[in-house]
Amino acid sequence: MFVFAVALGLASCADGGFVSGSRQFSGVWLHEFEGSTFLEGATEVPAVRPEYRETDWLEWNEWPDLERLMDDRRQEGGCYTVQPFLLTFEGRRTHRLFVGAGHMDMWRSEVTVQRPISAKRLGPSFCYDR
C-alpha cells in the first residue's frame, strides 16, 4: 500500500518533481551556449561563475524585448561567452526529485517564465575562464 501511495504522489508531480505556485521572480540571468543560469535576488553579475547545483535553469519561450538585447555571437577567442541580464517576470519553480534541471540535469531546479515584466542587459558578453 505504501509503494502505491508513493507512486501515486510522484505521478501527480510534473516530471517527477514539485511545481511551486506562480509568483514574481527577479534576478540575474547568465545566458550562454548550453547554459541558462538564473540567480534569484541578484542584481549584479557575480565575479566568479556560480556553481550550477546552487542555481536555477531559466526556461522561457517568447520574450521579444529580451531577444532584442541578445548577441548572436556565442564563441570568442576559445570560450563560449556569457551574456548577463537583469530580469523580472512571473513564473514557477520546478524541483525534480531524482534529477536536476536544464542541460545534462546540472542545475538544482528549473524556473519557467510565464509572463515577462522587464529585461535589462548588464554589460557586454564576457568569459569567466579568463
C-alpha positions as CSV (number, residue, x, y, z in Angstrom):
1,M,0.0,0.0,0.0
2,F,2.8,2.4,0.9
3,V,4.5,1.9,-2.5
4,F,1.2,2.6,-4.3
5,A,0.8,5.9,-2.3
6,V,4.3,7.0,-3.2
7,A,3.8,6.1,-6.9
8,L,0.5,8.0,-6.9
9,G,2.2,11.0,-5.3
10,L,5.0,11.0,-7.8
11,A,2.7,10.6,-10.8
12,S,0.9,13.8,-9.7
13,C,4.1,15.8,-9.8
14,A,5.4,17.5,-13.1
15,D,8.3,15.4,-14.4
16,G,8.7,13.7,-11.1
17,G,9.1,16.9,-9.2
18,F,7.3,19.6,-7.3
19,V,6.0,22.8,-9.0
20,S,5.6,25.9,-6.9
21,G,2.8,28.4,-7.3
22,S,3.1,31.3,-9.8
23,R,4.9,34.3,-8.3
24,Q,7.2,37.2,-9.3
25,F,10.9,36.5,-9.7
26,S,13.8,39.0,-10.1
27,G,17.4,38.3,-10.6
28,V,20.4,37.9,-12.9
29,W,20.3,35.6,-15.8
30,L,23.6,34.3,-17.3
31,H,22.9,33.1,-20.9
32,E,25.5,31.0,-22.6
33,F,25.9,28.1,-25.0
34,E,24.1,25.2,-23.4
35,G,23.7,27.2,-20.2
36,S,20.9,29.3,-18.7
37,T,21.8,30.1,-15.1
38,F,19.3,32.2,-13.1
39,L,20.4,33.8,-9.8
40,E,17.2,34.8,-8.0
41,G,17.7,38.0,-5.9
42,A,21.0,39.0,-7.5
43,T,21.3,42.5,-9.0
44,E,24.9,42.3,-10.3
45,V,27.0,39.8,-12.3
46,P,28.9,37.5,-10.0
47,A,32.7,37.9,-10.2
48,V,33.1,34.1,-10.1
49,R,30.9,31.6,-12.0
50,P,28.3,30.3,-9.7
51,E,28.0,26.5,-9.1
52,Y,25.3,25.0,-11.3
53,R,23.8,22.9,-8.5
54,E,23.3,26.1,-6.4
55,T,21.4,28.0,-9.2
56,D,18.3,27.6,-11.3
57,W,17.9,26.8,-15.0
58,L,15.8,29.5,-16.7
59,E,13.3,28.4,-19.3
60,W,11.4,30.8,-21.4
61,N,9.5,30.6,-24.7
62,E,8.7,34.1,-26.0
63,W,10.2,37.3,-24.8
64,P,10.7,39.7,-27.7
65,D,12.2,42.6,-25.5
66,L,14.8,40.2,-24.2
67,E,15.6,38.7,-27.6
68,R,16.3,42.1,-29.0
69,L,19.0,42.6,-26.3
70,M,20.8,39.3,-27.0
71,D,24.0,38.9,-29.1
72,D,24.2,36.4,-31.9
73,R,27.9,35.8,-31.0
74,R,28.4,32.8,-28.9
75,Q,32.1,32.0,-29.2
76,E,35.0,34.3,-28.8
77,G,38.7,33.5,-28.6
78,G,38.3,29.9,-27.4
79,C,35.5,30.4,-24.9
80,Y,31.7,30.5,-25.1
81,T,30.6,33.9,-24.0
82,V,28.2,34.7,-21.1
83,Q,25.5,37.3,-21.7
84,P,24.3,38.9,-18.4
85,F,20.8,40.3,-17.9
86,L,18.7,41.6,-15.1
87,L,15.2,40.1,-15.4
88,T,11.8,40.4,-13.7
89,F,8.9,38.1,-14.5
90,E,6.1,36.0,-13.2
91,G,6.9,32.3,-13.2
92,R,7.1,28.9,-11.4
93,R,9.9,26.9,-10.0
94,T,10.1,23.1,-10.5
95,H,12.2,20.9,-8.2
96,R,12.7,17.4,-9.6
97,L,13.2,14.6,-7.1
98,F,15.8,12.4,-8.8
99,V,17.5,14.6,-11.4
100,G,18.5,18.2,-11.8
101,A,17.2,20.6,-14.4
102,G,18.5,22.1,-17.7
103,H,21.2,20.8,-20.0
104,M,22.5,17.5,-18.7
105,D,20.4,18.0,-15.5
106,M,23.2,20.1,-14.0
107,W,21.0,22.8,-12.2
108,R,19.2,22.3,-8.9
109,S,15.8,23.4,-10.3
110,E,14.0,25.0,-13.3
111,V,12.4,28.4,-13.2
112,T,9.9,28.9,-16.1
113,V,8.8,32.3,-17.2
114,Q,5.1,32.7,-17.6
115,R,4.8,36.4,-18.0
116,P,7.8,38.7,-18.8
117,I,7.9,42.0,-16.9
118,S,11.3,43.6,-17.7
119,A,14.7,42.8,-19.1
120,K,17.9,44.9,-19.0
121,R,21.3,43.9,-20.3
122,L,24.0,44.2,-17.5
123,G,27.0,44.6,-19.8
124,P,28.8,43.1,-22.8
125,S,29.3,39.4,-23.3
126,F,32.3,38.0,-21.4
127,C,34.1,34.8,-20.4
128,Y,34.5,33.5,-16.9
129,D,37.5,31.4,-17.9
130,R,39.8,34.4,-18.5
